Amino acid sequence: MGPRHRGRELALRGLYQLEMRGEAGSPELAEFLASSEPEAEVCAFAARLVEGVRSQREQLDRHIAETLEHWQLSRLSPVDHNVLRLALYELLWIGDIPARVTFDEAIELAKQYGDRDSGRFVNGVLDRMAERLGCKGKGDIGEPGKAD
């Protein structure tokens, strides 16, 4: 498991805790990350993801809500919701990660931390969202990602 994968796991756990406990400040979040992972590179990537999701949450949730078919945002499990937020943040705001890597990582996180249908659900929603936002081919040769 590479540092970015571990960073995504840590970010998901951090976002889940924030959602369950209510918003914590940056010092509490930094303490959680540091106490959970001794490797600085992993903590730094997790912190980047968590802070990015927190700062863009309204826009991320709007995109997710617009993509859901026959679902409401409020019906999503906290795990699926945060996996989608993390993946969409990566797709739109982290330029050096190809879309296919983001998809694979999100599906694995959903399978590991969600329920038995989470992997398929996350894959379907991410696919529709990436297509709609024009970032499905991000990182492919000649296909830069787009952010709005």
C-alpha positions as a printed NumPy array, in Angstrom:
array([[  0.   ,   0.   ,   0.   ],
       [  1.466,   3.304,  -1.094],
       [  1.422,   6.567,   0.823],
       [ -1.388,   8.077,  -1.261],
       [ -3.621,   5.049,  -0.724],
       [ -2.977,   5.221,   3.011],
       [ -3.597,   8.974,   2.862],
       [ -6.972,   8.402,   1.223],
       [ -7.908,   5.873,   3.893],
       [ -6.887,   8.272,   6.619],
       [ -8.773,  11.133,   4.948],
       [-11.907,   8.986,   4.717],
       [-11.642,   8.1  ,   8.404],
       [-11.095,  11.758,   9.267],
       [-14.078,  12.927,   7.216],
       [-16.224,  10.204,   8.734],
       [-15.251,  11.308,  12.243],
       [-15.949,  14.94 ,  11.408],
       [-19.382,  13.995,  10.131],
       [-20.241,  11.837,  13.134],
       [-18.895,  14.229,  15.783],
       [-19.622,  17.511,  14.077],
       [-17.101,  19.848,  12.555],
       [-13.831,  20.004,  14.435],
       [-11.239,  22.682,  13.973],
       [ -7.941,  22.267,  12.183],
       [ -5.936,  21.574,  15.383],
       [ -8.203,  18.633,  16.311],
       [ -8.005,  17.313,  12.771],
       [ -4.216,  17.629,  12.673],
       [ -4.005,  15.803,  15.993],
       [ -6.222,  12.978,  14.694],
       [ -4.136,  12.614,  11.519],
       [ -0.813,  12.665,  13.37 ],
       [ -1.978,  10.177,  15.996],
       [ -3.284,   7.82 ,  13.315],
       [ -0.3  ,   7.78 ,  10.98 ],
       [  3.382,   8.306,  11.802],
       [  4.5  ,   8.9  ,   8.195],
       [  4.54 ,  12.628,   7.356],
       [  3.869,  12.114,   3.622],
       [  0.696,  10.134,   4.367],
       [ -0.532,  12.724,   6.874],
       [  0.195,  15.588,   4.496],
       [ -1.771,  13.981,   1.653],
       [ -4.664,  13.113,   3.984],
       [ -4.735,  16.668,   5.346],
       [ -4.726,  18.074,   1.802],
       [ -7.706,  15.895,   0.898],
       [ -9.683,  16.607,   4.066],
       [ -9.114,  20.357,   3.938],
       [ -9.921,  20.384,   0.224],
       [-13.171,  18.491,   0.738],
       [-14.092,  20.745,   3.647],
       [-13.414,  23.921,   1.665],
       [-15.281,  22.715,  -1.438],
       [-18.014,  20.692,   0.283],
       [-20.962,  22.728,  -1.015],
       [-19.796,  22.516,  -4.603],
       [-18.898,  18.809,  -4.276],
       [-22.291,  17.998,  -2.769],
       [-24.061,  19.991,  -5.489],
       [-22.293,  17.963,  -8.189],
       [-23.063,  14.69 ,  -6.405],
       [-26.721,  15.62 ,  -5.905],
       [-27.089,  16.595,  -9.573],
       [-25.677,  13.216, -10.606],
       [-27.687,  10.937,  -8.324],
       [-30.591,   9.177,  -9.975],
       [-33.532,   8.198,  -7.778],
       [-31.538,   9.082,  -4.658],
       [-31.208,  12.061,  -2.401],
       [-27.948,  13.188,  -0.87 ],
       [-29.413,  12.714,   2.606],
       [-29.977,   9.004,   1.898],
       [-26.315,   8.273,   1.168],
       [-24.37 ,   6.41 ,   3.81 ],
       [-21.646,   8.573,   5.389],
       [-19.002,   6.261,   3.912],
       [-20.328,   6.38 ,   0.34 ],
       [-20.919,  10.123,   0.578],
       [-17.377,  10.841,   1.766],
       [-15.775,   8.462,  -0.74 ],
       [-17.612,  10.345,  -3.5  ],
       [-16.522,  13.7  ,  -2.067],
       [-12.881,  12.592,  -1.886],
       [-12.875,  11.187,  -5.407],
       [-14.591,  14.214,  -6.91 ],
       [-12.184,  16.546,  -5.124],
       [ -9.275,  14.582,  -6.627],
       [-10.832,  14.662, -10.083],
       [-11.413,  18.393, -10.055],
       [ -8.576,  19.85 ,  -7.98 ],
       [ -5.587,  17.493,  -7.93 ],
       [ -4.098,  17.595, -11.387],
       [ -1.389,  14.952, -11.122],
       [ -3.715,  12.013, -10.38 ],
       [ -5.275,  10.357, -13.452],
       [ -9.031,   9.761, -13.346],
       [ -8.596,   5.984, -13.625],
       [ -6.455,   5.972, -10.46 ],
       [ -9.036,   8.064,  -8.609],
       [-11.793,   5.686,  -9.734],
       [ -9.874,   2.566,  -8.682],
       [ -9.   ,   4.021,  -5.285],
       [-12.556,   5.221,  -4.613],
       [-14.034,   1.848,  -5.526],
       [-11.557,   0.056,  -3.245],
       [-12.315,   2.391,  -0.342],
       [-16.047,   1.898,  -0.884],
       [-15.643,  -1.883,  -0.929],
       [-13.441,  -1.866,   2.166],
       [-15.407,   0.574,   4.327],
       [-18.91 ,   0.546,   2.844],
       [-21.526,  -2.146,   2.465],
       [-21.596,  -4.924,  -0.128],
       [-23.068,  -2.669,  -2.853],
       [-20.913,   0.387,  -2.179],
       [-18.231,  -0.39 ,  -4.766],
       [-20.728,  -0.668,  -7.614],
       [-22.688,   2.356,  -6.427],
       [-19.602,   4.583,  -6.15 ],
       [-18.338,   3.4  ,  -9.536],
       [-21.646,   4.23 , -11.232],
       [-22.013,   7.658,  -9.657],
       [-18.378,   8.6  , -10.307],
       [-18.629,   7.473, -13.923],
       [-21.726,   9.618, -14.563],
       [-20.272,  12.565, -12.662],
       [-16.912,  12.473, -14.452],
       [-18.649,  12.201, -17.823],
       [-20.953,  15.114, -17.005],
       [-18.081,  17.295, -15.756],
       [-15.735,  16.409, -18.605],
       [-12.972,  14.931, -16.479],
       [-13.422,  11.221, -17.195],
       [-10.249,  11.114, -19.297],
       [ -8.174,  13.247, -16.918],
       [ -4.575,  12.163, -17.089],
       [ -4.953,  10.292, -20.371],
       [ -2.64 ,  11.5  , -23.106],
       [ -4.103,  14.597, -24.727],
       [ -7.047,  14.787, -22.295],
       [ -6.517,  17.318, -19.485],
       [ -8.91 ,  17.38 , -16.548],
       [-11.364,  20.217, -16.106],
       [-12.44 ,  22.039, -12.987],
       [-15.212,  24.557, -12.743]])
